[in-house]
Amino acid sequence: MTEITLDEAKKEAASLRTQLNEWADAYYSKDAPEVEDNVYDQSYNRLLELERQFPEIVTPDSITQRVGGQIDSDFTKVEHPIPMLSMGDVFSKDELKEFDQRMQKLVGHPVEYNVELKIDGLSLSLEYENGKLVRASTRGNGYVGEDVTANARYIADIPQTLPEPLTTEVRGECYMGKKAFAKLNEEREEQGLTVFVNPRNAAAGSLRQLDPKVTKRRQLSTFIYTWVNPPEGIISQHQAIDRMHELGFHTNETGRKLATLDEIFAFIDEYTAKRNSLTYGIDGIVLKIDDLNIEQELGNTVKVPRWEIAYKFPPEEQETVVRDIVWTVGRTGVVTPTAVMDPVQLAGTTVARASLHNPDYLNEKGVRIGDTVKLHKAGDIIPEISEVVMAKRPADSEVYHIPDTCPSCGQKLVHLEDEVALRCINPSCPAQVEEGITHFASRPAMNIAGLGPKIVKQLIAKDLVHNVADLYHLNADDLAQLDHFKEKSINNLLTAIDNSKKNSVELLITGLGIDHVGAKAARLIAQKFKNLEKIMSLGVQDIASIDTIGMTIAESMTTYFAQPEAQKLVEELRESGLNMDYLGEDEEVAPDNPFKDKTVVLTGKLEHYTRSEFTKKLQALGAKVTGSVSHRTDYVIYGKDAGSKYNKAQQLGVPLLTEEDAIAQIE
C-alpha cells in the first residue's frame, strides 16, 4: 500500500463503505447487481486493506463486519441460530498458498481439503423434522433470512421427504442452469420484459416470487454441500456429501479430497478449462478442510469461517479490433448500434459483435472504428466492451458521428421525450415491417408455424406483403415464388396462417407489437374487456384500472388504437376472418367481502399462514396485495414484529388489522 495518512484513510474508507453498501444492497436485496463481481471485490479488498492498516477507522456497521445484504422484503423473516456466513475470497494461486500455510500453522500439520466448485447462485437452508421438509430460507444478511418454503416445494430436486426420519438442517446453493436461463430470457424478451443480467440474478428473483407457480416454471435447481449439525458418525466433509447424496439431496459430484497444492492447482486449471462447458454457472473453486473436527476447532471470524476459502476466477477478457459500427432497426423503431469486431474466442464461444445499446452509451465508451477494445461477457453470457485501449488507438482515428437518418428507410431519426434511444417513426420502414411481421408470427403471438425471419424477408423482398394483414391474402402461387418452397411447404404454411384466424384475441393484441404490451398484459386486458372493439374504445383510466396494468401500458394502448393506420389494420384483419373475441377462461369473480377491490399490505411474522398463502387468499378475494404503504393503501394486516410498514400506516392513518382480525372477516 502506498503511504497514506490517517485522515486520508478515514475519508477513503467512508467513501468505499457508502459505495459498497449501495452495491451490496443491489446484489443481495434487490437481485439486480450494478457492477461486475471483480469491481466489487477490488473495492472491498481496498477497504479491508485500509482497515487492517488503520484498525482505529473500523466502524461497527462497516460492510467488512457483515455477511451479506440487509433484509428488506415482504417475506417472513427467519433467524439463523447458526449464522449462514459467507466465505473469504482470494484471487490468485499465491494467495491460496498463503491460506494453506496459515492452515498448517494453525493446525500444526499438513491438512487435506475437500475441493469443490463454487456454484454461482444463492445460499439456501433446508430444515427437516422427522424427515419432512418444514422450512426453506435464504441467507439474507447471514443472521436473518427469508422464508421461501412455499417456493422451495416447487424445486424438483429438493426432497420433500427423506428416506429416514431425520431432524436436521442442510445448506447449499440454489441456482438456475444455463439452458433454463437462456429460455427464461428468451421468453421475457418476447413478452417485452427486462431480461435478467445473469443466472444468479435470475435464480434469486425466481426463488423470491410471491407466486410459487412462477418459481416452478423457472426450473431452479440446487446443490447441497453442508450439514449444520451432521449426524453421528460423519467426520469429514466428503463423507457428509456422500451421506447427503444417499438421502436424496442433489450434490455436486465433481468435488475431490486433495492433499497437495499441486493437486489443488491442477483442479483449478481443469475447471477453468471446463467452466464454459458445464450446464450451470461457476465463479470459482472452494477449499474446505476435510476434517470436521478441525473445522470445529478453528471456528469462524465475525464474518467468515477460518477453515475455508473461495478462489475466484478472474473475468475472462480478450482484446479485439472494432471494424465497423452498424445500426439496426427493431419492430418498434428503436435504432441500436452494434460493434462489429474481429472474431475472438471468449468464455467458450466465438464473439464478433457486441451491442453498444444507445447513443449515450456509445459516446460514454468513446468507441471508434479501428479502436482496440477489451471485451468480456457480462454474467458470462452477454458480450460487452469493457474499455477502449487508448494506447493502441490509431493516429488517424476519427470521432464516430451518430447517424441522423434511418439505415433502413432514410427517414430522419428522432429522440422521444424521456428516452435515450433513437427512433425511426416511419410506420412503412422496411426493417420495422420485417421485424413486426416476424413478431406477429412468433410463438407468444399468433404462433404461425413455418413463418420465420427468413421467409418473412423473402415475402417482403418479392413485394408479397407490406403488413401483417397481407399474410391472410397469400395463396399457393405467391408462396411458390419463395426459394425451396414446394407443395408440402406451401400447404403447411397456408394451413398455419388459416388456423391462426381462430386464435383468442389476446394473441392478436400481442402480435400487433404495441409498445410495452407483452403477452401477459394482452391477456389481462382481453380477459377483462372480452373483445377488440371494446378495447379499442377504452380510455387510459379504463385500462389502468386492471391490477398490474400501469399507466405506461394504458397510454401506449390508447395511443396505438387512436391512430388511423392501426384502425385500418384491425379492420382488414377482421375482414380476413380473424377472431376478435377473448376465448380463454373468465377471470374469477370474487365474492363480496371487506377486501374486494382493496389495496392491502402484509407486514410482520404471520402465525396462521405463510406470507405467500395469505397473499393468494387475499388475491382470490379480489384484493390487490402490494409491498409498500401509501395513501392508496386500504388496510395493513400485521403479525408479530411488525416494523416500518406498521409505523407508516399509523402516520398515514391507514386502518390496521391483526392477522386474527383479518381472518375473522374472511372465514
Secondary structure as a PSIPRED ss2 file (coil, helix, strand):
# PSIPRED VFORMAT (PSIPRED V4.0)

   1 M C   1.000  0.000  0.000
   2 T C   1.000  0.000  0.000
   3 E C   1.000  0.000  0.000
   4 I C   1.000  0.000  0.000
   5 T C   1.000  0.000  0.000
   6 L H   0.000  1.000  0.000
   7 D H   0.000  1.000  0.000
   8 E H   0.000  1.000  0.000
   9 A H   0.000  1.000  0.000
  10 K H   0.000  1.000  0.000
  11 K H   0.000  1.000  0.000
  12 E H   0.000  1.000  0.000
  13 A H   0.000  1.000  0.000
  14 A H   0.000  1.000  0.000
  15 S H   0.000  1.000  0.000
  16 L H   0.000  1.000  0.000
  17 R H   0.000  1.000  0.000
  18 T H   0.000  1.000  0.000
  19 Q H   0.000  1.000  0.000
  20 L H   0.000  1.000  0.000
  21 N H   0.000  1.000  0.000
  22 E H   0.000  1.000  0.000
  23 W H   0.000  1.000  0.000
  24 A H   0.000  1.000  0.000
  25 D H   0.000  1.000  0.000
  26 A H   0.000  1.000  0.000
  27 Y H   0.000  1.000  0.000
  28 Y H   0.000  1.000  0.000
  29 S H   0.000  1.000  0.000
  30 K C   1.000  0.000  0.000
  31 D C   1.000  0.000  0.000
  32 A C   1.000  0.000  0.000
  33 P C   1.000  0.000  0.000
  34 E C   1.000  0.000  0.000
  35 V C   1.000  0.000  0.000
  36 E C   1.000  0.000  0.000
  37 D H   0.000  1.000  0.000
  38 N H   0.000  1.000  0.000
  39 V H   0.000  1.000  0.000
  40 Y H   0.000  1.000  0.000
  41 D H   0.000  1.000  0.000
  42 Q H   0.000  1.000  0.000
  43 S H   0.000  1.000  0.000
  44 Y H   0.000  1.000  0.000
  45 N H   0.000  1.000  0.000
  46 R H   0.000  1.000  0.000
  47 L H   0.000  1.000  0.000
  48 L H   0.000  1.000  0.000
  49 E H   0.000  1.000  0.000
  50 L H   0.000  1.000  0.000
  51 E H   0.000  1.000  0.000
  52 R H   0.000  1.000  0.000
  53 Q H   0.000  1.000  0.000
  54 F C   1.000  0.000  0.000
  55 P H   0.000  1.000  0.000
  56 E H   0.000  1.000  0.000
  57 I H   0.000  1.000  0.000
  58 V C   1.000  0.000  0.000
  59 T C   1.000  0.000  0.000
  60 P C   1.000  0.000  0.000
  61 D C   1.000  0.000  0.000
  62 S C   1.000  0.000  0.000
  63 I H   0.000  1.000  0.000
  64 T H   0.000  1.000  0.000
  65 Q H   0.000  1.000  0.000
  66 R C   1.000  0.000  0.000
  67 V C   1.000  0.000  0.000
  68 G C   1.000  0.000  0.000
  69 G C   1.000  0.000  0.000
  70 Q C   1.000  0.000  0.000
  71 I C   1.000  0.000  0.000
  72 D C   1.000  0.000  0.000
  73 S C   1.000  0.000  0.000
  74 D C   1.000  0.000  0.000
  75 F C   1.000  0.000  0.000
  76 T C   1.000  0.000  0.000
  77 K E   0.000  0.000  1.000
  78 V E   0.000  0.000  1.000
  79 E E   0.000  0.000  1.000
  80 H C   1.000  0.000  0.000
  81 P C   1.000  0.000  0.000
  82 I C   1.000  0.000  0.000
  83 P C   1.000  0.000  0.000
  84 M C   1.000  0.000  0.000
  85 L C   1.000  0.000  0.000
  86 S C   1.000  0.000  0.000
  87 M C   1.000  0.000  0.000
  88 G C   1.000  0.000  0.000
  89 D E   0.000  0.000  1.000
  90 V E   0.000  0.000  1.000
  91 F C   1.000  0.000  0.000
  92 S C   1.000  0.000  0.000
  93 K H   0.000  1.000  0.000
  94 D H   0.000  1.000  0.000
  95 E H   0.000  1.000  0.000
  96 L H   0.000  1.000  0.000
  97 K H   0.000  1.000  0.000
  98 E H   0.000  1.000  0.000
  99 F H   0.000  1.000  0.000
 100 D H   0.000  1.000  0.000
 101 Q H   0.000  1.000  0.000
 102 R H   0.000  1.000  0.000
 103 M H   0.000  1.000  0.000
 104 Q H   0.000  1.000  0.000
 105 K H   0.000  1.000  0.000
 106 L H   0.000  1.000  0.000
 107 V H   0.000  1.000  0.000
 108 G C   1.000  0.000  0.000
 109 H C   1.000  0.000  0.000
 110 P C   1.000  0.000  0.000
 111 V C   1.000  0.000  0.000
 112 E C   1.000  0.000  0.000
 113 Y E   0.000  0.000  1.000
 114 N E   0.000  0.000  1.000
 115 V E   0.000  0.000  1.000
 116 E E   0.000  0.000  1.000
 117 L E   0.000  0.000  1.000
 118 K E   0.000  0.000  1.000
 119 I E   0.000  0.000  1.000
 120 D C   1.000  0.000  0.000
 121 G C   1.000  0.000  0.000
 122 L E   0.000  0.000  1.000
 123 S E   0.000  0.000  1.000
 124 L E   0.000  0.000  1.000
 125 S E   0.000  0.000  1.000
 126 L E   0.000  0.000  1.000
 127 E E   0.000  0.000  1.000
 128 Y E   0.000  0.000  1.000
 129 E E   0.000  0.000  1.000
 130 N C   1.000  0.000  0.000
 131 G C   1.000  0.000  0.000
 132 K E   0.000  0.000  1.000
 133 L E   0.000  0.000  1.000
 134 V E   0.000  0.000  1.000
 135 R E   0.000  0.000  1.000
 136 A E   0.000  0.000  1.000
 137 S E   0.000  0.000  1.000
 138 T E   0.000  0.000  1.000
 139 R C   1.000  0.000  0.000
 140 G C   1.000  0.000  0.000
 141 N C   1.000  0.000  0.000
 142 G C   1.000  0.000  0.000
 143 Y C   1.000  0.000  0.000
 144 V E   0.000  0.000  1.000
 145 G E   0.000  0.000  1.000
 146 E E   0.000  0.000  1.000
 147 D E   0.000  0.000  1.000
 148 V C   1.000  0.000  0.000
 149 T H   0.000  1.000  0.000
 150 A H   0.000  1.000  0.000
 151 N H   0.000  1.000  0.000
 152 A H   0.000  1.000  0.000
 153 R C   1.000  0.000  0.000
 154 Y C   1.000  0.000  0.000
 155 I C   1.000  0.000  0.000
 156 A C   1.000  0.000  0.000
 157 D C   1.000  0.000  0.000
 158 I C   1.000  0.000  0.000
 159 P C   1.000  0.000  0.000
 160 Q C   1.000  0.000  0.000
 161 T E   0.000  0.000  1.000
 162 L C   1.000  0.000  0.000
 163 P C   1.000  0.000  0.000
 164 E C   1.000  0.000  0.000
 165 P C   1.000  0.000  0.000
 166 L C   1.000  0.000  0.000
 167 T C   1.000  0.000  0.000
 168 T E   0.000  0.000  1.000
 169 E E   0.000  0.000  1.000
 170 V E   0.000  0.000  1.000
 171 R E   0.000  0.000  1.000
 172 G E   0.000  0.000  1.000
 173 E E   0.000  0.000  1.000
 174 C E   0.000  0.000  1.000
 175 Y E   0.000  0.000  1.000
 176 M E   0.000  0.000  1.000
 177 G C   1.000  0.000  0.000
 178 K H   0.000  1.000  0.000
 179 K H   0.000  1.000  0.000
 180 A H   0.000  1.000  0.000
 181 F H   0.000  1.000  0.000
 182 A H   0.000  1.000  0.000
 183 K H   0.000  1.000  0.000
 184 L H   0.000  1.000  0.000
 185 N H   0.000  1.000  0.000
 186 E H   0.000  1.000  0.000
 187 E H   0.000  1.000  0.000
 188 R H   0.000  1.000  0.000
 189 E H   0.000  1.000  0.000
 190 E H   0.000  1.000  0.000
 191 Q C   1.000  0.000  0.000
 192 G C   1.000  0.000  0.000
 193 L C   1.000  0.000  0.000
 194 T C   1.000  0.000  0.000
 195 V C   1.000  0.000  0.000
 196 F C   1.000  0.000  0.000
 197 V C   1.000  0.000  0.000
 198 N C   1.000  0.000  0.000
 199 P H   0.000  1.000  0.000
 200 R H   0.000  1.000  0.000
 201 N H   0.000  1.000  0.000
 202 A H   0.000  1.000  0.000
 203 A H   0.000  1.000  0.000
 204 A H   0.000  1.000  0.000
 205 G H   0.000  1.000  0.000
 206 S H   0.000  1.000  0.000
 207 L H   0.000  1.000  0.000
 208 R C   1.000  0.000  0.000
 209 Q C   1.000  0.000  0.000
 210 L C   1.000  0.000  0.000
 211 D C   1.000  0.000  0.000
 212 P H   0.000  1.000  0.000
 213 K H   0.000  1.000  0.000
 214 V H   0.000  1.000  0.000
 215 T H   0.000  1.000  0.000
 216 K H   0.000  1.000  0.000
 217 R H   0.000  1.000  0.000
 218 R C   1.000  0.000  0.000
 219 Q C   1.000  0.000  0.000
 220 L E   0.000  0.000  1.000
 221 S E   0.000  0.000  1.000
 222 T E   0.000  0.000  1.000
 223 F E   0.000  0.000  1.000
 224 I E   0.000  0.000  1.000
 225 Y E   0.000  0.000  1.000
 226 T E   0.000  0.000  1.000
 227 W E   0.000  0.000  1.000
 228 V C   1.000  0.000  0.000
 229 N C   1.000  0.000  0.000
 230 P C   1.000  0.000  0.000
 231 P C   1.000  0.000  0.000
 232 E C   1.000  0.000  0.000
 233 G C   1.000  0.000  0.000
 234 I C   1.000  0.000  0.000
 235 I C   1.000  0.000  0.000
 236 S E   0.000  0.000  1.000
 237 Q H   0.000  1.000  0.000
 238 H H   0.000  1.000  0.000
 239 Q H   0.000  1.000  0.000
 240 A H   0.000  1.000  0.000
 241 I H   0.000  1.000  0.000
 242 D H   0.000  1.000  0.000
 243 R H   0.000  1.000  0.000
 244 M H   0.000  1.000  0.000
 245 H H   0.000  1.000  0.000
 246 E H   0.000  1.000  0.000
 247 L C   1.000  0.000  0.000
 248 G C   1.000  0.000  0.000
 249 F C   1.000  0.000  0.000
 250 H C   1.000  0.000  0.000
 251 T C   1.000  0.000  0.000
 252 N C   1.000  0.000  0.000
 253 E C   1.000  0.000  0.000
 254 T C   1.000  0.000  0.000
 255 G C   1.000  0.000  0.000
 256 R E   0.000  0.000  1.000
 257 K E   0.000  0.000  1.000
 258 L E   0.000  0.000  1.000
 259 A C   1.000  0.000  0.000
 260 T C   1.000  0.000  0.000
 261 L H   0.000  1.000  0.000
 262 D H   0.000  1.000  0.000
 263 E H   0.000  1.000  0.000
 264 I H   0.000  1.000  0.000
 265 F H   0.000  1.000  0.000
 266 A H   0.000  1.000  0.000
 267 F H   0.000  1.000  0.000
 268 I H   0.000  1.000  0.000
 269 D H   0.000  1.000  0.000
 270 E H   0.000  1.000  0.000
 271 Y H   0.000  1.000  0.000
 272 T H   0.000  1.000  0.000
 273 A H   0.000  1.000  0.000
 274 K H   0.000  1.000  0.000
 275 R H   0.000  1.000  0.000
 276 N H   0.000  1.000  0.000
 277 S H   0.000  1.000  0.000
 278 L C   1.000  0.000  0.000
 279 T C   1.000  0.000  0.000
 280 Y C   1.000  0.000  0.000
 281 G C   1.000  0.000  0.000
 282 I E   0.000  0.000  1.000
 283 D E   0.000  0.000  1.000
 284 G E   0.000  0.000  1.000
 285 I E   0.000  0.000  1.000
 286 V E   0.000  0.000  1.000
 287 L E   0.000  0.000  1.000
 288 K E   0.000  0.000  1.000
 289 I E   0.000  0.000  1.000
 290 D C   1.000  0.000  0.000
 291 D E   0.000  0.000  1.000
 292 L H   0.000  1.000  0.000
 293 N H   0.000  1.000  0.000
 294 I H   0.000  1.000  0.000
 295 E H   0.000  1.000  0.000
 296 Q H   0.000  1.000  0.000
 297 E H   0.000  1.000  0.000
 298 L H   0.000  1.000  0.000
 299 G C   1.000  0.000  0.000
 300 N E   0.000  0.000  1.000
 301 T C   1.000  0.000  0.000
 302 V C   1.000  0.000  0.000
 303 K C   1.000  0.000  0.000
 304 V C   1.000  0.000  0.000
 305 P E   0.000  0.000  1.000
 306 R C   1.000  0.000  0.000
 307 W C   1.000  0.000  0.000
 308 E E   0.000  0.000  1.000
 309 I E   0.000  0.000  1.000
 310 A E   0.000  0.000  1.000
 311 Y E   0.000  0.000  1.000
 312 K E   0.000  0.000  1.000
 313 F C   1.000  0.000  0.000
 314 P C   1.000  0.000  0.000
 315 P C   1.000  0.000  0.000
 316 E C   1.000  0.000  0.000
 317 E E   0.000  0.000  1.000
 318 Q E   0.000  0.000  1.000
 319 E E   0.000  0.000  1.000
 320 T E   0.000  0.000  1.000
 321 V E   0.000  0.000  1.000
 322 V E   0.000  0.000  1.000
 323 R E   0.000  0.000  1.000
 324 D E   0.000  0.000  1.000
 325 I E   0.000  0.000  1.000
 326 V E   0.000  0.000  1.000
 327 W E   0.000  0.000  1.000
 328 T E   0.000  0.000  1.000
 329 V E   0.000  0.000  1.000
 330 G C   1.000  0.000  0.000
 331 R C   1.000  0.000  0.000
 332 T C   1.000  0.000  0.000
 333 G C   1.000  0.000  0.000
 334 V E   0.000  0.000  1.000
 335 V E   0.000  0.000  1.000
 336 T E   0.000  0.000  1.000
 337 P E   0.000  0.000  1.000
 338 T E   0.000  0.000  1.000
 339 A E   0.000  0.000  1.000
 340 V E   0.000  0.000  1.000
 341 M E   0.000  0.000  1.000
 342 D E   0.000  0.000  1.000
 343 P E   0.000  0.000  1.000
 344 V E   0.000  0.000  1.000
 345 Q E   0.000  0.000  1.000
 346 L E   0.000  0.000  1.000
 347 A C   1.000  0.000  0.000
 348 G C   1.000  0.000  0.000
 349 T E   0.000  0.000  1.000
 350 T E   0.000  0.000  1.000
 351 V E   0.000  0.000  1.000
 352 A E   0.000  0.000  1.000
 353 R E   0.000  0.000  1.000
 354 A E   0.000  0.000  1.000
 355 S E   0.000  0.000  1.000
 356 L C   1.000  0.000  0.000
 357 H C   1.000  0.000  0.000
 358 N C   1.000  0.000  0.000
 359 P H   0.000  1.000  0.000
 360 D H   0.000  1.000  0.000
 361 Y H   0.000  1.000  0.000
 362 L H   0.000  1.000  0.000
 363 N H   0.000  1.000  0.000
 364 E H   0.000  1.000  0.000
 365 K H   0.000  1.000  0.000
 366 G C   1.000  0.000  0.000
 367 V C   1.000  0.000  0.000
 368 R C   1.000  0.000  0.000
 369 I C   1.000  0.000  0.000
 370 G C   1.000  0.000  0.000
 371 D C   1.000  0.000  0.000
 372 T E   0.000  0.000  1.000
 373 V E   0.000  0.000  1.000
 374 K E   0.000  0.000  1.000
 375 L E   0.000  0.000  1.000
 376 H E   0.000  0.000  1.000
 377 K E   0.000  0.000  1.000
 378 A E   0.000  0.000  1.000
 379 G C   1.000  0.000  0.000
 380 D C   1.000  0.000  0.000
 381 I C   1.000  0.000  0.000
 382 I E   0.000  0.000  1.000
 383 P E   0.000  0.000  1.000
 384 E E   0.000  0.000  1.000
 385 I E   0.000  0.000  1.000
 386 S E   0.000  0.000  1.000
 387 E E   0.000  0.000  1.000
 388 V E   0.000  0.000  1.000
 389 V C   1.000  0.000  0.000
 390 M H   0.000  1.000  0.000
 391 A H   0.000  1.000  0.000
 392 K H   0.000  1.000  0.000
 393 R C   1.000  0.000  0.000
 394 P C   1.000  0.000  0.000
 395 A C   1.000  0.000  0.000
 396 D C   1.000  0.000  0.000
 397 S C   1.000  0.000  0.000
 398 E C   1.000  0.000  0.000
 399 V C   1.000  0.000  0.000
 400 Y C   1.000  0.000  0.000
 401 H C   1.000  0.000  0.000
 402 I C   1.000  0.000  0.000
 403 P C   1.000  0.000  0.000
 404 D C   1.000  0.000  0.000
 405 T E   0.000  0.000  1.000
 406 C C   1.000  0.000  0.000
 407 P C   1.000  0.000  0.000
 408 S C   1.000  0.000  0.000
 409 C C   1.000  0.000  0.000
 410 G C   1.000  0.000  0.000
 411 Q C   1.000  0.000  0.000
 412 K E   0.000  0.000  1.000
 413 L C   1.000  0.000  0.000
 414 V E   0.000  0.000  1.000
 415 H C   1.000  0.000  0.000
 416 L C   1.000  0.000  0.000
 417 E C   1.000  0.000  0.000
 418 D C   1.000  0.000  0.000
 419 E C   1.000  0.000  0.000
 420 V C   1.000  0.000  0.000
 421 A C   1.000  0.000  0.000
 422 L E   0.000  0.000  1.000
 423 R E   0.000  0.000  1.000
 424 C C   1.000  0.000  0.000
 425 I C   1.000  0.000  0.000
 426 N C   1.000  0.000  0.000
 427 P C   1.000  0.000  0.000
 428 S C   1.000  0.000  0.000
 429 C C   1.000  0.000  0.000
 430 P H   0.000  1.000  0.000
 431 A H   0.000  1.000  0.000
 432 Q H   0.000  1.000  0.000
 433 V H   0.000  1.000  0.000
 434 E H   0.000  1.000  0.000
 435 E H   0.000  1.000  0.000
 436 G H   0.000  1.000  0.000
 437 I H   0.000  1.000  0.000
 438 T H   0.000  1.000  0.000
 439 H H   0.000  1.000  0.000
 440 F H   0.000  1.000  0.000
 441 A H   0.000  1.000  0.000
 442 S C   1.000  0.000  0.000
 443 R C   1.000  0.000  0.000
 444 P C   1.000  0.000  0.000
 445 A C   1.000  0.000  0.000
 446 M C   1.000  0.000  0.000
 447 N C   1.000  0.000  0.000
 448 I C   1.000  0.000  0.000
 449 A C   1.000  0.000  0.000
 450 G C   1.000  0.000  0.000
 451 L C   1.000  0.000  0.000
 452 G C   1.000  0.000  0.000
 453 P H   0.000  1.000  0.000
 454 K H   0.000  1.000  0.000
 455 I H   0.000  1.000  0.000
 456 V H   0.000  1.000  0.000
 457 K H   0.000  1.000  0.000
 458 Q H   0.000  1.000  0.000
 459 L H   0.000  1.000  0.000
 460 I H   0.000  1.000  0.000
 461 A H   0.000  1.000  0.000
 462 K C   1.000  0.000  0.000
 463 D C   1.000  0.000  0.000
 464 L C   1.000  0.000  0.000
 465 V C   1.000  0.000  0.000
 466 H C   1.000  0.000  0.000
 467 N C   1.000  0.000  0.000
 468 V H   0.000  1.000  0.000
 469 A H   0.000  1.000  0.000
 470 D H   0.000  1.000  0.000
 471 L H   0.000  1.000  0.000
 472 Y H   0.000  1.000  0.000
 473 H H   0.000  1.000  0.000
 474 L C   1.000  0.000  0.000
 475 N C   1.000  0.000  0.000
 476 A H   0.000  1.000  0.000
 477 D H   0.000  1.000  0.000
 478 D H   0.000  1.000  0.000
 479 L H   0.000  1.000  0.000
 480 A C   1.000  0.000  0.000
 481 Q C   1.000  0.000  0.000
 482 L C   1.000  0.000  0.000
 483 D C   1.000  0.000  0.000
 484 H C   1.000  0.000  0.000
 485 F C   1.000  0.000  0.000
 486 K C   1.000  0.000  0.000
 487 E H   0.000  1.000  0.000
 488 K H   0.000  1.000  0.000
 489 S H   0.000  1.000  0.000
 490 I H   0.000  1.000  0.000
 491 N H   0.000  1.000  0.000
 492 N H   0.000  1.000  0.000
 493 L H   0.000  1.000  0.000
 494 L H   0.000  1.000  0.000
 495 T H   0.000  1.000  0.000
 496 A H   0.000  1.000  0.000
 497 I H   0.000  1.000  0.000
 498 D H   0.000  1.000  0.000
 499 N H   0.000  1.000  0.000
 500 S H   0.000  1.000  0.000
 501 K H   0.000  1.000  0.000
 502 K H   0.000  1.000  0.000
 503 N C   1.000  0.000  0.000
 504 S C   1.000  0.000  0.000
 505 V H   0.000  1.000  0.000
 506 E H   0.000  1.000  0.000
 507 L H   0.000  1.000  0.000
 508 L H   0.000  1.000  0.000
 509 I H   0.000  1.000  0.000
 510 T H   0.000  1.000  0.000
 511 G H   0.000  1.000  0.000
 512 L C   1.000  0.000  0.000
 513 G C   1.000  0.000  0.000
 514 I C   1.000  0.000  0.000
 515 D C   1.000  0.000  0.000
 516 H C   1.000  0.000  0.000
 517 V C   1.000  0.000  0.000
 518 G C   1.000  0.000  0.000
 519 A H   0.000  1.000  0.000
 520 K H   0.000  1.000  0.000
 521 A H   0.000  1.000  0.000
 522 A H   0.000  1.000  0.000
 523 R H   0.000  1.000  0.000
 524 L H   0.000  1.000  0.000
 525 I H   0.000  1.000  0.000
 526 A H   0.000  1.000  0.000
 527 Q H   0.000  1.000  0.000
 528 K H   0.000  1.000  0.000
 529 F H   0.000  1.000  0.000
 530 K C   1.000  0.000  0.000
 531 N E   0.000  0.000  1.000
 532 L H   0.000  1.000  0.000
 533 E H   0.000  1.000  0.000
 534 K H   0.000  1.000  0.000
 535 I H   0.000  1.000  0.000
 536 M H   0.000  1.000  0.000
 537 S C   1.000  0.000  0.000
 538 L C   1.000  0.000  0.000
 539 G C   1.000  0.000  0.000
 540 V H   0.000  1.000  0.000
 541 Q H   0.000  1.000  0.000
 542 D H   0.000  1.000  0.000
 543 I H   0.000  1.000  0.000
 544 A H   0.000  1.000  0.000
 545 S C   1.000  0.000  0.000
 546 I C   1.000  0.000  0.000
 547 D C   1.000  0.000  0.000
 548 T C   1.000  0.000  0.000
 549 I C   1.000  0.000  0.000
 550 G C   1.000  0.000  0.000
 551 M H   0.000  1.000  0.000
 552 T H   0.000  1.000  0.000
 553 I H   0.000  1.000  0.000
 554 A H   0.000  1.000  0.000
 555 E H   0.000  1.000  0.000
 556 S H   0.000  1.000  0.000
 557 M H   0.000  1.000  0.000
 558 T H   0.000  1.000  0.000
 559 T H   0.000  1.000  0.000
 560 Y H   0.000  1.000  0.000
 561 F H   0.000  1.000  0.000
 562 A H   0.000  1.000  0.000
 563 Q C   1.000  0.000  0.000
 564 P H   0.000  1.000  0.000
 565 E H   0.000  1.000  0.000
 566 A H   0.000  1.000  0.000
 567 Q H   0.000  1.000  0.000
 568 K H   0.000  1.000  0.000
 569 L H   0.000  1.000  0.000
 570 V H   0.000  1.000  0.000
 571 E H   0.000  1.000  0.000
 572 E H   0.000  1.000  0.000
 573 L H   0.000  1.000  0.000
 574 R H   0.000  1.000  0.000
 575 E H   0.000  1.000  0.000
 576 S C   1.000  0.000  0.000
 577 G C   1.000  0.000  0.000
 578 L C   1.000  0.000  0.000
 579 N C   1.000  0.000  0.000
 580 M C   1.000  0.000  0.000
 581 D E   0.000  0.000  1.000
 582 Y C   1.000  0.000  0.000
 583 L C   1.000  0.000  0.000
 584 G C   1.000  0.000  0.000
 585 E C   1.000  0.000  0.000
 586 D C   1.000  0.000  0.000
 587 E C   1.000  0.000  0.000
 588 E C   1.000  0.000  0.000
 589 V C   1.000  0.000  0.000
 590 A C   1.000  0.000  0.000
 591 P C   1.000  0.000  0.000
 592 D C   1.000  0.000  0.000
 593 N C   1.000  0.000  0.000
 594 P C   1.000  0.000  0.000
 595 F C   1.000  0.000  0.000
 596 K C   1.000  0.000  0.000
 597 D C   1.000  0.000  0.000
 598 K C   1.000  0.000  0.000
 599 T E   0.000  0.000  1.000
 600 V E   0.000  0.000  1.000
 601 V E   0.000  0.000  1.000
 602 L E   0.000  0.000  1.000
 603 T E   0.000  0.000  1.000
 604 G C   1.000  0.000  0.000
 605 K E   0.000  0.000  1.000
 606 L C   1.000  0.000  0.000
 607 E C   1.000  0.000  0.000
 608 H C   1.000  0.000  0.000
 609 Y C   1.000  0.000  0.000
 610 T C   1.000  0.000  0.000
 611 R H   0.000  1.000  0.000
 612 S H   0.000  1.000  0.000
 613 E H   0.000  1.000  0.000
 614 F H   0.000  1.000  0.000
 615 T H   0.000  1.000  0.000
 616 K H   0.000  1.000  0.000
 617 K H   0.000  1.000  0.000
 618 L H   0.000  1.000  0.000
 619 Q H   0.000  1.000  0.000
 620 A H   0.000  1.000  0.000
 621 L C   1.000  0.000  0.000
 622 G C   1.000  0.000  0.000
 623 A C   1.000  0.000  0.000
 624 K E   0.000  0.000  1.000
 625 V E   0.000  0.000  1.000
 626 T E   0.000  0.000  1.000
 627 G C   1.000  0.000  0.000
 628 S C   1.000  0.000  0.000
 629 V C   1.000  0.000  0.000
 630 S C   1.000  0.000  0.000
 631 H C   1.000  0.000  0.000
 632 R C   1.000  0.000  0.000
 633 T C   1.000  0.000  0.000
 634 D C   1.000  0.000  0.000
 635 Y E   0.000  0.000  1.000
 636 V E   0.000  0.000  1.000
 637 I E   0.000  0.000  1.000
 638 Y E   0.000  0.000  1.000
 639 G C   1.000  0.000  0.000
 640 K E   0.000  0.000  1.000
 641 D C   1.000  0.000  0.000
 642 A C   1.000  0.000  0.000
 643 G C   1.000  0.000  0.000
 644 S H   0.000  1.000  0.000
 645 K H   0.000  1.000  0.000
 646 Y H   0.000  1.000  0.000
 647 N H   0.000  1.000  0.000
 648 K H   0.000  1.000  0.000
 649 A H   0.000  1.000  0.000
 650 Q H   0.000  1.000  0.000
 651 Q H   0.000  1.000  0.000
 652 L H   0.000  1.000  0.000
 653 G C   1.000  0.000  0.000
 654 V C   1.000  0.000  0.000
 655 P C   1.000  0.000  0.000
 656 L E   0.000  0.000  1.000
 657 L E   0.000  0.000  1.000
 658 T E   0.000  0.000  1.000
 659 E H   0.000  1.000  0.000
 660 E H   0.000  1.000  0.000
 661 D H   0.000  1.000  0.000
 662 A H   0.000  1.000  0.000
 663 I H   0.000  1.000  0.000
 664 A H   0.000  1.000  0.000
 665 Q H   0.000  1.000  0.000
 666 I H   0.000  1.000  0.000
 667 E C   1.000  0.000  0.000
